[in-house]
Amino acid sequence: MDHKLFIYNSLSRKKENFIPINSPYVGLYVCGPTVYGEAHLGHARPAITFDVLFRYLKYLGYKVRYVRNITDVGHLENDADSGEDKVVKKARLEQLEPMELVQRYVNSYHENMLKLNILPPSIEPHASGHIIEQQQMIRKILKRGFAYESNGSVYFDVNKYNEKYQYGKLSGRNTEEMMANTRELAGQDEKRNPFDFALWKKADPVHIMHWPSEWSEGFPGWHLECSAMGTKYLGETFDIHGGGMDLLFPHHECEIAQSIAANGVDHVKTWMHNNMITINGQKMGKSLNNFINLSEFFEGNHHLLERAYCPMTIRFFILQAQYRSTVDFSNEALQAAEKGLKRLLSAGELIGKLKTSPASTFNLSEIINETFGALNDDLNTPIAIAQLFEAARIINLINDGKETITKPDLLELGKFFNSVMIDILGLISESNVENKGNLESELMNIIIDLRLQARQKKDFQTSDLIRDRLNNLNVRLNDTKEGTTWEKE
Ligand SMILES: [Zn+2]
C-alpha cells in the first residue's frame, strides 16, 4: 500500500511508519469496558479514537480484525489486587446475578456506541468466557518460573522477570522507584513483593464468581484476560494494542510482562494510548461529582449540562482534538462544536446542488493532500477537520457564485468530502443515526428506492413528485454520490 501512515508508539515513544506484520491483515486489540455501570464520557473517547483508526485502516485497504473485550470478572476496586470485584459489588447493590448485571450494562454500552456511530468490533470476547485460556497462560508462566503460588492464589514474580526482561519498559518506571512509592497494603502478605500482581485469586467464600483450578476455586486477575484473549484471536504477536492512557500502568505493563513470560515474545508491535477527558478543567471522577454518563449528555440530564447534546456533537467534539491531547468539556465548547458540525453537514448537502464551470478557481488537490497528510500523521483529526472547514468555505463560495468548479473536480470533491466525513470520521447527520433500524427509516428506504428506480427510467415527473410530497411533510432528501439520505426539518 502506497501510503505513509505514521502512528505514535507509546513503547518506543516516537512516531513510526505503520507496516503490518502480515499485510493486508491488521490485528487490533483495544481494552473495552468493565461493565458495572452506565457508559460515560471516559468510555466514549477510546471507543471513538479506535473507531476512527479501524475505519481509516479499512479505508486504506487493510483487512482489520478488531478485538475489543468486555471485562466482566476480575477487575477489583483497587489496582493492588485488593478490594471487591467491581461487577460483584454492583450486582450485590442492585440485587442482581453478576451476569444479569453484566448483560444490562453490555446492552446499554452497545446502545450508546451505536448512537455515537461506532462500528462494532470484529470480535467482542468476555473475560468470563475465556477462563480456560487464562488458566493455560498461568500454567505457562508458572512453568517458565515467572510466577508463584501462594495460599491458593498465583502471583506474577516481577523481580524474577526483571532478572531476564525489563518490567516497566512501557511506563518508564523501574522497580526500585515502585518499591519506594509502594505502601504495604493490608492483605498483601501473600505476595513476595508489593508490586507482584495476581494472575489467579482464590475466591472469598462470599465471592459469587469463581471457577475450579489446581490452585483454588477462584478467578483470574484483571490484566490476564487481555493477554490471553489478544493471543487467542490475534496471535502471539499482533500489530496494534490500544486503550486509554489510564491503562498504561499497571494494566498494559502487566500485559507485556505476562505475554513475554508466557511466550518469550512481545505480543504487541505498536501501543497506542488516547489521552483523558477533563470537565471544566477538572479531572473526571465519581468523588468530584462531575461524572457524566453518555445518556445524561444525550438527554441534558445532569447539573453540569445547560442542555442536551446530540451524540454526533460529542463525537465531533472529541475528534476536534488529536487523540493524544487532553480534551476539556464545557457547555461553551460543546455548543461551538455543534455549530461547526452543522456547517460541515450542510456544506456536504450542498455539493450535489453545485453548478459546474469550465475551470476551477481553487486548488482541490491541496485540500485533499493536506487532509490525508494529517490523518497519516498519527490520526491528526483536528487538522483534517480544519481542511474540511476549508472545503466547506469553498463549497459555500461556489454556491454563491464567487468561486467556480469543473465537473471532474466536483465529482472528486463529493467523493473526498463523503469519504472523510462519513467513512473515516464517522460523522453523519443526527437523523440518520436516530432512524437506524426503525420503521420510519425502513419506509424511507423503500421510498428512496422507488424514486431511484423512477429516475433510472428517466421518469422525472414521478421522482420530483416523491421529493415534493416529502418536502410537504418537511422531509428533505439529499442526493450524494454515495446515495440519497434524508432528514426531517
Ligand atoms: Zn485490557
Residues whose N, C-alpha, C, O or C-beta is under 5 A from the ligand:
A	BS01	ZN	C31 C226
